[in-house]
């Protein structure tokens, strides 16, 4: 009623409006009241409420699913996913584990589980405490003095439960009257006369919807329609900021396969995403609070759709933003597409969709691939002697391949870093890793090249860059047991391979 369902309760507490970003646009969705005693769920045995816990909840949910599939047998072989938020960071993986164990124990697929999706998960209480502290301070809600006092006296482990100094340090924090589930959202003002109203306006979100929903679900006619007896809220929720999730994921020590990068909706950044070996994916949703589908329903739906398709969320807007309509001084009759950033892509004028992808790296070390490779050697243009206009290079390599000119290492040409220490950490291995990360992210922007034959070429000191990047690509492909970059070969001209063999040593003996 407030997040991903097909309806929203209107402020008259009686009527409903359609949610155009409901998740049943892309899947058949079950909303389960869990554990026993939450919402419309109940037990005829009062002792069941005393026996609650994560494993009991998982077992109860598994039994529900098995019985439900007997009522709806058409779903027995259907792809099945589990999703949730907050403390469902416990419920979802524990139910998934229970399903997999039961499938294995019974030597059959009782439930065809394909994946899990958890939003703002509470994974570890201590990491959540640490993450919330970082979040409040980094977003300007907590003073430096309070932050320093907390981090000095708290261990962020179970010992803090009895640490009086730590508890006192945290009690000194006063966030004021704001919504802790979305610190930038308006709040619902509960007036002295019993009325309530939003303190401000946020498109698509009404902070008073809790009141509307509570009143609606307690209407006897509504409960009768749901075949329900009663409604109440479960006291299992928590505030789970992104830093807390990061700390918990870091503890898993997973290998990154797709580095942190933006994903897009309607030509703007919808959030950021990173993927790890085995398919585990961590994504943020920009502008969302704790209940993501409430604050950002369209972005939540795009994220769900990508999850169900087994792909990372889209990155299309950046590609469009990188397109170069025309270069200053460009001659007429140019019949190929070109894109730029700290790279320069020139696609083939004919059959670009079937031709391979070639990466060009200049040497130096530190020479610009745009300034030398693209403009002086194999690129589509030459600069005329007026320093302003361009002419066509009829021997350009993009006649045979789609060519990327990459500025590398950091600091070469148009390539820069916002972190000055990056320039002090340069070296062949770092250059190869940076180029690999660029390629993986670039392929998310240009997914049509993901399976395309890929080649690396260069000259001079690229006799180091090219083979080391090739080795890095092959290592990652092998480690992840899949072809992330479809490397087919390397080509190096006049390579600088060995500093000693590169120079002929002449020994002069005095006579």
N, C-alpha and C positions, 0 to 999 in steps of 0.2 A: 504493500500500500504506500510505501514511502520511497522505495528504491527502484527495483527492476521489474515489478509486476506490471500487468496490463492497464491498471487503473491508478488514479490518484483521488483521494478524498477531497472534495471541495470544502470551502470554508463555511458552508451551511451545515456541515457534519452529516449530511444526508445523501447527497448526490455524488456521482463519480465522473471523472473526466478521463479520456484515454491518454496513456503514456506512449507517445510515438516512438520512444526508444526502449520499449519493453524488450526483455530478453527472449520472450517467446516469438519474436520476429525471426530468430535464428535457431531456436531449439524448443523442444517440449520441456517445460519447467515444472518441477515439484518443489513446493515450499513445505518443509517439514518442521513442525513444532517439536523442539528437542532441547534439553532432556525433558523427561517426564515432569509435568508441572508448569512448563512454560507455555504461555499463550493458551490455545485451546486444548493442549494435551493434558491428560490427567491419568490417575491410576485409582482403581478401586481398592488398592491395598496401600494404606497410608505409609507403611514402612518403606515402600519403594522410594519415597522422597529422602529417607535417611541413608539410602544405599547408593545415592547418585555419585557419579565420578566419571572421569573421561572414558575409561574402559567400559564401564556399565553403559554409558551413553552410546559408545560405538556398537556394543552388542545389541542394544535395543534398536538402534537404527538399522543394523543389518537384518534383524528379524522382521522389522517393518518392511524393508525392501523385498525380502523373499516372499512375504505374504502379499505385498502389493502386486508383485509380478504375477502371482497366481490370479489376482483379480483382473489384471491387464496383461494377459499373456502375449499380446502383440509386441510388447516391449522387451520380451525375454532375451532376444538376440540383438537388440538395438545397442548402438554405441552409448556408453554411459559415462557421465562426468560428474564430479562433485565440486561444488563451489560454496564459498561462504566468506565471512569477514570476522575480524576481531578475534574473540576466543575460539572461533572456528579454526584458527590456526592450530588448535589442538584437535577439535572434532574431525575436521576434514582428513588430515593424514592418518589419524587413528582408525577412522572408518575405512579408508582406502586399504590400510594394512590388514584390517579384519577381513575385508572382501578377498584380498589376494591370498591370505592364509586359508580361508575357507575354500576358495577355488582350488588351491593346491592340495588341501587335505582330502577333498572329495573327488579329485582328479577330473574335474569338469568345470566349465565356466558357468557358474550359477549367475554371476553378474558380470557383464561384459565391460569392465572398467577400462577406460582409455586414458584418463588424466584427471588432475585436480587443479583448481584455481582458487587462491585465497587472497582476499584484499585486506590490507592493513592488519596483518596477522599478529596476534599475541603468541609468540613462540617461546619466549623465555622471560620470566618475570624480572629477573635481574638485568638482563639486557634491555628490557623495556624501560626500566627505571633509568638506566644510563642513557638510553636514546632520548627519552623525554627531557632529561636534564640538558643534553646537548641541543635539542630542538628548541626548548624555551629560551635558552641563552642565545643561540645563533639567530633567532627570529626577534630578538630585542625585547622579550617579555621578562627576562630575568637579568638582574644586574650582575656586573662583573664580581662584586663582592659576595653575593649569595652563591653564584656559580663556583667561585674559588673555594668558598667554605664547604660546599657540598662535595666537590671533587677531592678536597683535602681530607675530609673526615668520613666519607662513605667508601666502602670497598666494592660496592655493586655486586655483592653476593649475599648469601643467606644470613651472614653475620649482621647485616644491617637491620634485620628485624628486631634485634635487641640492642642496637647501638644508639644510645640515648643522644649522643652528640650529633650523629648523622640525622636522626629524626628531627632534632631541633633545628639543624641547619636547613632542612627541607621545609620545615614549618614556617621559616622566615620568608618563603616565597609566596607572593600574593599576585596572581595574574589579573586580578580585577574581574569585572563582570563581562565575560566574553564566552563564546561557545567553544569549549575545549576540543570539540570534534571538528571544528573548522574555525581557526582563530580569525579569519578574515570575513566570515559570514555574519550577517545581522543576527540578532538574538530575538527570541519571542518575549515580549514584555508582559508580565503577569501583573495587571493593575490591581489596586486595592479593592476595587468594586467587583472583582471577579472576571472582568473582561481581559482579553489578551490580544496583542497585535504585534506585527513585526516592527523592529526598531529601524529597519532600513530595507532596501530593495536589492535583491540579487536575482538576475534573470533565471527563471525556471525553478527557483527554490523558495519555499515558504517556511520560515523557521517555526511557525506555529502548527505545522502539519501533525505534530504529535498529538495535539489536542483534538484536531479533527478526526484523526484515525482512532483515537481512544473512544471518542463518543460514537463513532460509526460502528466500530466492532462490538460495542456494548449494547447496541440496539437489538432487542430480541428478534426482530424480523431478519436482521443480518445474520445473527447467530443461528437462527433456524435454517437459513439458506445454506450456511456452511456446515450444517449438521453438527453444530458445536454447542457446548454447555456454558463456557465461561471464557473470560480473557484476563490475562495479567502479564506483566513483563518479567522476564528472567533476569536475575541479578548476577549476570556473568560477563557483562561488558567491561571494556577497558579502553583507554586511549593509547593508540599504538602508532607512533610517528615513524617516518621513513628511516631515521638513523637507527632505531631499535631493530628494525628488520635487517638493516645492513650489518649490524653487529652479529646477529644470529647467523646470517648467511656466511659471514667471514669465518665464524667458528666451524663451519662445515668444510672449509679448506677445499672448495671446488675449483676446478680449472676453467677459466674463462675461454669460451669459443667465439662469442660475438661481444666485443667491448661495448661499454655504455655509450648509447647513441640516442638521438631523438626519434620519436615516431610522430606521425602527423595525421590530422583530421581537418578536412576543408582548408588545406593550404596553410595551416598553422600547427605549431608543435602541440601535440596532445599529451606528451609526457616523454619519459626516457625508458630505455629497456636495455638489459644485458642478459646474455644467455651463457649457460655453463655446460660442461660435458655431461652427456646423458639427456639433454633437453630441458633441464631445470632453467626457468626463466624468471627474472626479477624485473618488474615494470613499475614505473610511477605514472600517476595521472595528474597532469598539471591543473591546478586550480580546484582540486577535489579535497574534501574533508574525509572524515572517518568512514562515512557511508557513501562511497564513491558514486553509485548510480543516482543518489539523491542530488548531489552537487554538480556532477558532470555526466548526465545520462547518455549523451551521444558518444562521448569518449569511452565510457564504460562498455557500450554496445560494440564499438569498433574493436576494443580489446578482447571482448568475449568472442566475437566472430573470428578474429585471428587465432585465438586459442583453440577453438573448435576445429579450425582448418589445419592446425598443426604448423602454423607459420608465425613469424614475428610480425608485430603490428607494422603497418605501412610507413614508408619513408618518402612518399611521392612529392611532397611540397618542396623539399630541398632540391630535388632534381630540377623542377621548374624554375626555382629561384636561381639556380646556377647557369641557366641557359644564357648564351650570349647571342642576342638578336643580330647584332652587327658590330664589328670592330671599327674604331675610328680609322678612316682612310682605306677601308676595305674596298676592293674593286667590285664592280657589278658582276653578276653571273655566278656567285658562289652557290653551289648546289649541295652543300653538306651542313649538318648541324654541328655546333660547337658549344662547349660548356667550360666554365672556369671557376676556380677558387684559388687555392695554392697548387692546383693542378690545371691542366688544359687538355680537354678531350676534343679530338676532331674525329668525327665519324666518317665512314666511307661515303663518297657521293653516290655510289651504286651498290645495292645489295648489302647495306650496312647490317641488316638483321641476321645475315648468314655468315658474315666475315668475322675472323678471329679478333681478339683484343690483344694489343701489344702495348706494354709499358716501356717507356724510354727513360733512362736515368743518365744524366751527364756525370762526368767525373770531377776532378779537381784535386782533393775533395772540396766541395762547396760551390761548384759552378752551377749556374741556373739552367735547368732543363728547358725553361721557356725562352730565356735569353739566347742560349746557344742552340740546343737541339731543335726547338720549334721555329726560331726565327732565322737561324744561320745554316741549318743543315737539312733536316728531313720534314719540317713542318709544311703546311699548305701555303704559306706566304713568305715573301722576302720584303724587307723594309727598303724603300727607295731612298735615294740620296738627298731627298728633301726632308728626311727624318719624320715624315708625317703620313705618307701614303704607303700602301702595300701593293705588291703585285703577286700573281699566282706563281707558285713553284710547280711546274708541270711534272716534276719527279717526286712529288710528295709521297710519303709512305702510306698516307691514308687512302691511296688508290687501291691498296692491297689489304689493308687492315684498319680497324678502328684503333686510333693511337692515343694513349694518355702520356702526357709529359708531366712528370712529378717533380716538384721542387723538393730536394732531399740532399743532405740532412737538414734538421731544423736550423733555420737561419740563412739557408741558401735561397736566393731569389726572393719570391713573394712569400716564402714560408717563414712563419715566426711563431714564437711561443709567448704566452702571457706569464710564464714562469721562467725567470731569468736563469735559474739553476739548470734548466734543460740544456742550455748551451755548454755548461761545464761538464755535462754527463754524456756528451756525444762520443761516438765511436762506431766502428763497423757493426758490432752486434746490436747496439741501440738503434742505429739507422735501419737495420734489417727489421727489427721488431716494430719500429714506428711505421715503416713502409707496409708491413703486413697488416697492422691495425688499420691503416688508411684503406688498404684494399678491401678488407672485410667490411668496413663501414661503407665504402664506396659502392660495393656490390649490393648493399641494402638500399642505397639510393637508386641504383640502376639494376634492378633484379633481372632484367632481360639478359644480362651478361653472366649470370651465375653459372650456367652450364656451358658457356662459350669456351672454345679453345683459347688458352691464355699463354702468352709468350712474354719474356723479359729481354730487353736489349739495352745496350749502353756502350760507352766508350771510356777509355783512359782509366781513371780510378774506379769506374764502374766495374772494372775487372775484379774488384772486391765486392762492391754493392750487389751486382747481379747474382753471382753464385751464392752469396750468403742469404739473400732474400729467397732464392730458389730453395735452399736447404731449409729455411724457416717454414716455407709453405709446405714442403714435403713432410717435415716433422709434425706440423699441426694436422695435416691430412691423416697421417699415420696414427697420431695420438688419439684423434677423435673418430677414427675408423670410418671416415667418410671424406669425400672430395669437397673441401670448402672452396678452394681455388683450383681450377682445372688446368694446372700447369702442364704445358706440352713441350717446352724447350726454351733454351736461352741462346742469345747471340751477342757477342761482345767484340767491338772493334778496337784495335790497338790497345789491348788491355794492359793495365798496370797490375801485375800479378805478384812480383817479388821485388822488394826495393834493392836487393843486392844483385839479382840477375838483371835488373833493369838498367844498371849502370856498369859499363865496362871499366874495370879497374886497371889502371895502367901503373905499373911499378917503375919508378925512375931511380936508377942507381948512379950515384955520383962517381965519376971516374977522375 
